[in-house]
Amino acid sequence: MGISNDLTFKERLDPRVLSSLSEEETVFTNYTVGQIKEILEERIKVAFIPKTIEQAAINLCAAMSGQEHGDARRAIDLLRIAGEIAEREQANTVQEEHIRKASLKMEEDKETTALNSYPLHEKLLILGVMKANGNSTGEIYQSYKNLCKITRQKELTQRRVTQMLSEIEMTGLISGKIIHQGMHGRTKKFNLTLNADTVKKAFKEDLALEDLL
């Protein structure tokens, strides 16, 4: 038995291995909105007191999950977090607004985890992008060097920092855009895709960065 998320998996197998397989291929598709709604309603019977979740909230949770990823587990997590938010607010029922708040919290938690996973110099570089938002690689490097001086860190070379910018850009935390400058050639400018407060909140526990936030 073989399980893979890669639909082209078989194409990379050795022909001798492939010829010995007597496979029967099954593709598991993402759940639809209707299927997610049914799964949620079954879980609600077990996890929640009857009539404490408004039907509109269930519909929204299923719709958001079905349209974004089709993942039932994430839909269940979304509903669970919405329930926790409603409980903290001492609301009688889980409503649509709690689903929306839960969705924002899940996204924020994902971003915070990603930010905290970076080593110190990547964090300094992200702060450099934040402080020099919309500026070129050279200007961001200067901002990064200034932060290194404040934190008493030996700065990396501009070549390495440029590589790091490209690596961080691939995660979606920053975005880069090539700007043509006519006779002066072209440059690449970077922007933070996150809210600055999200970055500050994620880095506030790092003692090495406390003087920068």
DODRENKOL-579792 format. One record per residue (C-alpha): residue number from 1; x, y, z. Coordinates in Angstrom, 2 decimals. Layout:
+-----+---------+---------+---------+
|   n |       x |       y |       z |
+-----+---------+---------+---------+
| NUM |       X |       Y |       Z |
...
+-----+---------+---------+---------+
end
This chain:
+-----+---------+---------+---------+
|   n |       x |       y |       z |
+-----+---------+---------+---------+
|   1 |    0.00 |    0.00 |    0.00 |
|   2 |    1.28 |    3.45 |   -0.84 |
|   3 |   -0.17 |    6.80 |    0.24 |
|   4 |    0.97 |   10.10 |   -1.23 |
|   5 |   -0.25 |   13.67 |   -1.69 |
|   6 |    1.68 |   13.77 |   -4.98 |
|   7 |   -0.52 |   12.71 |   -7.91 |
|   8 |    2.58 |   12.18 |  -10.09 |
|   9 |    4.20 |    9.81 |   -7.57 |
|  10 |    3.98 |    6.73 |   -9.82 |
|  11 |    5.66 |    8.49 |  -12.73 |
|  12 |    8.92 |    8.69 |  -10.79 |
|  13 |    9.02 |    5.02 |   -9.85 |
|  14 |   11.53 |    2.70 |  -11.45 |
|  15 |    9.86 |    0.88 |  -14.39 |
|  16 |   10.75 |   -2.47 |  -12.82 |
|  17 |    8.99 |   -1.50 |   -9.59 |
|  18 |    6.02 |   -0.12 |  -11.49 |
|  19 |    5.61 |   -3.29 |  -13.54 |
|  20 |    5.47 |   -5.42 |  -10.39 |
|  21 |    2.64 |   -3.39 |   -8.91 |
|  22 |   -0.89 |   -4.61 |   -9.25 |
|  23 |   -2.22 |   -1.35 |   -8.02 |
|  24 |   -5.72 |   -0.05 |   -7.72 |
|  25 |   -5.61 |    3.73 |   -7.53 |
|  26 |   -7.96 |    5.69 |   -5.29 |
|  27 |   -7.98 |    9.49 |   -5.17 |
|  28 |   -9.30 |   11.10 |   -1.98 |
|  29 |  -10.70 |   14.51 |   -2.83 |
|  30 |  -11.22 |   17.42 |   -0.44 |
|  31 |  -14.49 |   17.60 |    1.42 |
|  32 |  -17.26 |   19.75 |   -0.02 |
|  33 |  -19.05 |   22.44 |    1.98 |
|  34 |  -22.04 |   20.12 |    2.43 |
|  35 |  -19.89 |   17.23 |    3.66 |
|  36 |  -18.03 |   19.46 |    6.12 |
|  37 |  -21.35 |   20.74 |    7.43 |
|  38 |  -22.53 |   17.16 |    8.06 |
|  39 |  -19.28 |   16.32 |    9.87 |
|  40 |  -19.55 |   19.43 |   12.04 |
|  41 |  -23.14 |   18.68 |   12.97 |
|  42 |  -22.16 |   15.18 |   14.09 |
|  43 |  -19.28 |   16.51 |   16.19 |
|  44 |  -21.48 |   19.20 |   17.71 |
|  45 |  -23.84 |   16.54 |   19.09 |
|  46 |  -20.95 |   15.14 |   21.13 |
|  47 |  -18.97 |   18.25 |   22.05 |
|  48 |  -21.56 |   20.98 |   22.64 |
|  49 |  -24.70 |   21.45 |   24.70 |
|  50 |  -27.76 |   21.32 |   22.42 |
|  51 |  -28.80 |   24.61 |   20.80 |
|  52 |  -25.64 |   26.48 |   21.84 |
|  53 |  -24.39 |   26.89 |   18.26 |
|  54 |  -26.43 |   28.98 |   15.88 |
|  55 |  -27.14 |   27.41 |   12.49 |
|  56 |  -25.70 |   30.47 |   10.76 |
|  57 |  -22.40 |   29.86 |   12.58 |
|  58 |  -22.31 |   26.24 |   11.42 |
|  59 |  -23.05 |   27.30 |    7.85 |
|  60 |  -20.30 |   29.94 |    7.93 |
|  61 |  -17.76 |   27.54 |    9.42 |
|  62 |  -18.51 |   24.93 |    6.75 |
|  63 |  -18.47 |   27.51 |    3.95 |
|  64 |  -15.15 |   29.07 |    5.01 |
|  65 |  -13.50 |   25.68 |    5.42 |
|  66 |  -14.92 |   24.20 |    2.22 |
|  67 |  -13.94 |   27.17 |    0.09 |
|  68 |  -10.46 |   27.64 |    1.57 |
|  69 |   -9.07 |   24.14 |    2.05 |
|  70 |  -11.71 |   21.40 |    2.26 |
|  71 |  -10.05 |   20.03 |    5.41 |
|  72 |  -12.53 |   18.67 |    7.96 |
|  73 |   -9.98 |   18.65 |   10.78 |
|  74 |   -9.28 |   22.34 |   10.36 |
|  75 |  -13.01 |   23.01 |   10.23 |
|  76 |  -13.43 |   21.21 |   13.55 |
|  77 |  -10.54 |   23.23 |   15.01 |
|  78 |  -12.18 |   26.43 |   13.77 |
|  79 |  -15.43 |   25.52 |   15.50 |
|  80 |  -13.62 |   24.53 |   18.70 |
|  81 |  -11.76 |   27.85 |   18.89 |
|  82 |  -14.99 |   29.73 |   18.15 |
|  83 |  -16.58 |   27.90 |   21.08 |
|  84 |  -13.69 |   28.88 |   23.36 |
|  85 |  -14.02 |   32.52 |   22.29 |
|  86 |  -17.77 |   32.48 |   22.91 |
|  87 |  -17.19 |   30.95 |   26.35 |
|  88 |  -14.64 |   33.63 |   27.28 |
|  89 |  -17.08 |   36.30 |   26.17 |
|  90 |  -19.80 |   34.58 |   28.25 |
|  91 |  -22.05 |   34.40 |   25.19 |
|  92 |  -25.05 |   32.09 |   25.33 |
|  93 |  -24.45 |   30.76 |   21.83 |
|  94 |  -21.66 |   30.46 |   19.27 |
|  95 |  -22.42 |   33.01 |   16.57 |
|  96 |  -21.02 |   33.99 |   13.18 |
|  97 |  -18.81 |   36.67 |   14.75 |
|  98 |  -17.13 |   33.99 |   16.88 |
|  99 |  -16.34 |   31.95 |   13.76 |
| 100 |  -14.74 |   35.01 |   12.14 |
| 101 |  -12.73 |   35.79 |   15.27 |
| 102 |  -11.58 |   32.17 |   15.44 |
| 103 |  -10.46 |   32.27 |   11.81 |
| 104 |   -8.38 |   35.39 |   12.47 |
| 105 |   -6.85 |   33.80 |   15.57 |
| 106 |   -5.90 |   30.64 |   13.68 |
| 107 |   -4.20 |   32.71 |   10.99 |
| 108 |   -2.40 |   34.82 |   13.58 |
| 109 |   -1.23 |   31.73 |   15.49 |
| 110 |    0.16 |   30.25 |   12.26 |
| 111 |    2.08 |   33.44 |   11.50 |
| 112 |    3.39 |   33.71 |   15.06 |
| 113 |    4.67 |   30.13 |   14.96 |
| 114 |    6.43 |   30.79 |   11.65 |
| 115 |    8.03 |   34.00 |   12.94 |
| 116 |    9.26 |   32.39 |   16.15 |
| 117 |   10.86 |   29.53 |   14.23 |
| 118 |   13.48 |   31.83 |   12.68 |
| 119 |   17.02 |   32.19 |   14.07 |
| 120 |   18.11 |   35.58 |   15.40 |
| 121 |   19.55 |   37.03 |   12.17 |
| 122 |   16.42 |   36.17 |   10.18 |
| 123 |   14.38 |   37.90 |   12.89 |
| 124 |   16.63 |   40.95 |   12.66 |
| 125 |   16.18 |   40.96 |    8.90 |
| 126 |   12.38 |   40.76 |    9.18 |
| 127 |   12.51 |   43.71 |   11.58 |
| 128 |   14.76 |   45.47 |    9.07 |
| 129 |   12.14 |   44.98 |    6.37 |
| 130 |    9.47 |   46.25 |    8.75 |
| 131 |   11.42 |   49.40 |    9.60 |
| 132 |   12.44 |   50.06 |    5.97 |
| 133 |    9.12 |   48.96 |    4.48 |
| 134 |    8.97 |   49.27 |    0.70 |
| 135 |   12.68 |   49.95 |    0.32 |
| 136 |   15.35 |   48.29 |   -1.77 |
| 137 |   17.61 |   45.42 |   -0.78 |
| 138 |   20.47 |   47.84 |   -0.10 |
| 139 |   18.35 |   50.02 |    2.17 |
| 140 |   17.01 |   46.98 |    4.01 |
| 141 |   20.58 |   45.75 |    4.47 |
| 142 |   21.52 |   49.08 |    6.04 |
| 143 |   18.51 |   48.83 |    8.36 |
| 144 |   19.54 |   45.27 |    9.25 |
| 145 |   23.12 |   46.39 |   10.01 |
| 146 |   21.83 |   49.12 |   12.33 |
| 147 |   19.79 |   46.54 |   14.22 |
| 148 |   22.85 |   44.30 |   14.47 |
| 149 |   24.79 |   47.16 |   16.09 |
| 150 |   22.04 |   47.75 |   18.63 |
| 151 |   21.92 |   44.06 |   19.54 |
| 152 |   25.73 |   43.68 |   19.35 |
| 153 |   25.56 |   41.06 |   16.63 |
| 154 |   28.11 |   40.71 |   13.84 |
| 155 |   26.24 |   41.42 |   10.62 |
| 156 |   26.18 |   38.92 |    7.78 |
| 157 |   27.32 |   39.86 |    4.28 |
| 158 |   24.93 |   41.63 |    1.93 |
| 159 |   25.05 |   38.62 |   -0.39 |
| 160 |   23.89 |   36.31 |    2.40 |
| 161 |   21.19 |   38.77 |    3.48 |
| 162 |   19.92 |   38.94 |   -0.11 |
| 163 |   19.65 |   35.14 |   -0.11 |
| 164 |   17.80 |   35.24 |    3.21 |
| 165 |   15.33 |   37.77 |    1.83 |
| 166 |   14.53 |   35.40 |   -1.03 |
| 167 |   14.11 |   32.50 |    1.40 |
| 168 |   11.77 |   34.47 |    3.66 |
| 169 |    9.84 |   35.73 |    0.62 |
| 170 |    9.07 |   32.11 |   -0.30 |
| 171 |    7.18 |   31.70 |    3.00 |
| 172 |    4.90 |   34.64 |    2.19 |
| 173 |    5.88 |   36.70 |    5.25 |
| 174 |    7.40 |   39.34 |    2.98 |
| 175 |    6.78 |   40.16 |   -0.67 |
| 176 |    9.24 |   41.47 |   -3.23 |
| 177 |    8.67 |   43.45 |   -6.41 |
| 178 |   11.23 |   44.25 |   -9.09 |
| 179 |   11.25 |   47.96 |   -9.92 |
| 180 |   12.73 |   49.14 |  -13.23 |
| 181 |   14.65 |   52.41 |  -12.91 |
| 182 |   15.42 |   53.18 |  -16.53 |
| 183 |   19.09 |   54.03 |  -17.03 |
| 184 |   19.82 |   53.06 |  -13.42 |
| 185 |   18.84 |   49.45 |  -14.04 |
| 186 |   16.44 |   47.70 |  -11.71 |
| 187 |   16.10 |   46.96 |   -8.03 |
| 188 |   13.91 |   44.77 |   -5.88 |
| 189 |   11.82 |   46.29 |   -3.13 |
| 190 |   10.37 |   44.32 |   -0.24 |
| 191 |    7.31 |   44.81 |    1.91 |
| 192 |    6.11 |   43.07 |    5.03 |
| 193 |    2.89 |   41.17 |    4.30 |
| 194 |    1.99 |   40.92 |    7.99 |
| 195 |    0.68 |   43.52 |   10.35 |
| 196 |    3.61 |   45.09 |   12.22 |
| 197 |    1.86 |   44.41 |   15.53 |
| 198 |    1.84 |   40.69 |   14.72 |
| 199 |    5.62 |   40.74 |   14.27 |
| 200 |    6.14 |   42.70 |   17.50 |
| 201 |    3.88 |   40.35 |   19.43 |
| 202 |    5.72 |   37.30 |   18.10 |
| 203 |    9.17 |   38.68 |   18.92 |
| 204 |    8.41 |   40.25 |   22.31 |
| 205 |    9.50 |   37.13 |   24.21 |
| 206 |   12.94 |   37.15 |   22.56 |
| 207 |   15.21 |   38.95 |   25.02 |
| 208 |   17.75 |   39.74 |   22.30 |
| 209 |   15.14 |   41.88 |   20.53 |
| 210 |   13.54 |   43.66 |   23.48 |
| 211 |   15.33 |   46.97 |   22.75 |
| 212 |   14.09 |   46.98 |   19.15 |
| 213 |   10.33 |   46.65 |   19.67 |
+-----+---------+---------+---------+
end
